[in-house]
Amino acid sequence: MSKSQPESLRTPDLYLPTQSREAYVENAKALLLVAICTVSFQAVSAPQNFSQAKREAEKIYENNMTSFYCGCDIRREGKRLVPDLESCGYEVRKQEVRANRIEWEHVVPAWEFGHQLQCWQDGGRRNCGRNEKFRRMEADLHNLAPAVGEVNGDRSNYRFGFLLDTPEMYGQCDFKVNFRERKAQPPIAKRGKIARIYLYMEDRYPFRLSDGQRKLYESWNKLYPPTEWELRRNDKISRVQGWENPYVSAHAG
């Protein structure tokens, strides 16, 4: 007659009393429901349009209120965000009004990720406001940064590159624009972050970089690793939006 199996080798749930097994199953169901609700909450909490994204972006940057390209301190005046131009040595090039306000810049311009969509071809950016695919791209927090309005306007939808013969245009802000060539040169300190945003946007959405641009951004990504703030920003956005920028996460320790 075979010996009974040692207590320590028994499969625990097979030997639980009926009431305990039922409790175990109910507990598992509860955990599954929590997981489903968590995923659902992430999907619901992600910004659904550009207006919502700007409100969320303000919360993300609350403890790091500095303009993206020029490094100007940002202060709040009522509902407006205003750059302290003296704090970064910024000199107005031409547009006084826009220079004195903060705008949420799409690092990858809306034109670049939207102009190939049919809605854009039929009626431009305004017409794409009803297109769900475009709204998702426009509201992606990974692609938003607070910029001095004049710089945002001057950059327009120009591609980034090198402008060796273009003089400084904004005082101590090391950002250059060549309107004839439709090209902009960002400060060295921002090149890695720009690269990781472009590479992420190309992977996630239906827009394509040229081979030359991709090589440039891959190079910048390697040369200029994320700062501590970029890593924290990535984490903050993932909590709101539900996913990280993997090009930033890859640099985390």
CORWO-V728321 format. One record per pair of residues at least 6 apart in sequence whose ideal C-beta (glycine too) atoms are under 8 Angstrom apart, sorted by the first residue. I is the first residue (numbers start at 0). J is the second residue. If there is no record, write none. Layout:
BEGIN
I;J + I;J
END
This chain:
BEGIN
12;20 + 12;23 + 15;23 + 38;241 + 41;240 + 41;241 + 42;241 + 44;239 + 44;240 + 44;241 + 45;138 + 45;239 + 45;240 + 45;241 + 46;52 + 46;54 + 46;55 + 46;138 + 46;140 + 46;239 + 46;240 + 47;134 + 47;138 + 48;128 + 48;134 + 48;137 + 48;138 + 49;134 + 49;137 + 49;138 + 51;138 + 52;103 + 52;137 + 52;138 + 52;139 + 52;140 + 52;143 + 53;103 + 53;143 + 55;140 + 55;239 + 56;103 + 56;140 + 56;143 + 56;145 + 57;80 + 59;140 + 59;232 + 59;235 + 59;236 + 59;239 + 60;73 + 60;145 + 60;232 + 63;228 + 63;231 + 63;232 + 64;72 + 64;73 + 64;74 + 64;80 + 64;145 + 65;71 + 65;72 + 65;73 + 65;145 + 66;73 + 66;82 + 66;87 + 66;101 + 66;145 + 66;146 + 66;147 + 67;104 + 67;106 + 67;144 + 67;145 + 67;146 + 67;189 + 68;146 + 68;147 + 68;150 + 68;172 + 68;174 + 68;185 + 68;186 + 68;189 + 69;82 + 69;87 + 69;89 + 69;146 + 69;147 + 69;150 + 69;169 + 69;172 + 69;174 + 69;186 + 70;87 + 70;172 + 70;188 + 71;82 + 71;83 + 71;84 + 71;86 + 71;87 + 71;89 + 71;147 + 71;172 + 72;82 + 72;83 + 72;86 + 72;87 + 73;80 + 73;81 + 73;82 + 73;83 + 73;101 + 73;145 + 74;80 + 74;81 + 74;83 + 75;81 + 79;100 + 79;101 + 80;100 + 80;101 + 80;145 + 81;99 + 81;100 + 81;101 + 82;89 + 82;98 + 82;99 + 82;100 + 82;101 + 82;147 + 84;90 + 84;91 + 84;98 + 84;99 + 84;147 + 87;171 + 87;172 + 88;170 + 88;171 + 88;172 + 89;98 + 89;147 + 89;169 + 89;170 + 89;171 + 89;172 + 90;169 + 90;170 + 90;171 + 90;172 + 91;98 + 91;149 + 91;169 + 92;98 + 92;149 + 92;153 + 92;168 + 92;169 + 93;149 + 94;148 + 94;149 + 94;152 + 94;153 + 96;148 + 97;147 + 97;148 + 97;149 + 97;151 + 97;152 + 98;147 + 98;148 + 98;149 + 99;148 + 100;148 + 101;145 + 101;146 + 101;147 + 101;148 + 102;145 + 102;146 + 102;147 + 102;148 + 102;151 + 102;152 + 103;143 + 103;144 + 103;145 + 103;146 + 104;143 + 104;144 + 104;145 + 104;146 + 104;150 + 104;151 + 104;154 + 105;137 + 105;142 + 105;143 + 106;142 + 106;143 + 106;144 + 106;192 + 106;193 + 106;196 + 106;197 + 107;142 + 107;196 + 107;197 + 107;200 + 107;206 + 108;154 + 108;155 + 108;156 + 109;124 + 109;136 + 109;137 + 109;156 + 110;124 + 110;156 + 111;156 + 111;206 + 112;136 + 112;200 + 112;204 + 112;206 + 113;119 + 113;124 + 113;127 + 113;133 + 113;136 + 113;137 + 114;120 + 115;205 + 115;206 + 116;127 + 116;130 + 116;132 + 116;133 + 118;126 + 118;127 + 118;129 + 118;130 + 118;133 + 119;126 + 119;127 + 119;133 + 127;133 + 127;134 + 127;137 + 128;134 + 132;205 + 135;204 + 136;142 + 136;200 + 136;204 + 139;200 + 139;203 + 139;204 + 139;240 + 140;236 + 140;239 + 140;240 + 141;196 + 141;199 + 141;200 + 141;233 + 141;236 + 141;240 + 141;244 + 142;196 + 142;199 + 142;200 + 146;154 + 147;169 + 147;172 + 149;169 + 150;169 + 150;172 + 150;174 + 153;168 + 153;176 + 153;178 + 153;183 + 154;174 + 154;176 + 154;183 + 155;181 + 157;176 + 157;181 + 157;182 + 157;183 + 158;181 + 158;182 + 158;183 + 158;212 + 159;182 + 159;183 + 159;184 + 159;185 + 159;190 + 159;193 + 159;215 + 160;182 + 160;183 + 160;184 + 160;215 + 161;184 + 162;175 + 162;176 + 162;177 + 162;180 + 162;182 + 162;183 + 162;184 + 165;175 + 165;176 + 165;177 + 165;184 + 166;175 + 167;173 + 167;175 + 168;174 + 168;175 + 168;176 + 172;186 + 173;186 + 173;187 + 174;183 + 174;184 + 174;185 + 174;186 + 175;183 + 175;184 + 176;182 + 176;183 + 176;184 + 177;183 + 185;193 + 187;223 + 188;223 + 190;219 + 190;222 + 190;223 + 191;219 + 191;220 + 191;222 + 191;223 + 191;224 + 191;225 + 191;229 + 192;223 + 192;225 + 192;226 + 192;229 + 193;216 + 193;219 + 194;215 + 194;216 + 194;217 + 194;218 + 194;219 + 194;220 + 194;223 + 194;246 + 195;216 + 195;220 + 195;225 + 195;229 + 195;244 + 195;246 + 195;247 + 196;244 + 197;208 + 197;212 + 197;216 + 198;213 + 198;216 + 198;217 + 198;220 + 198;246 + 199;244 + 199;245 + 199;246 + 199;247 + 200;206 + 201;207 + 201;208 + 201;213 + 202;245 + 208;216 + 220;246 + 224;250 + 225;233 + 225;247 + 225;250 + 225;251 + 229;247 + 230;247 + 230;250 + 230;251 + 233;243 + 233;244 + 233;247 + 233;248 + 234;243 + 236;243 + 236;244 + 237;243
END
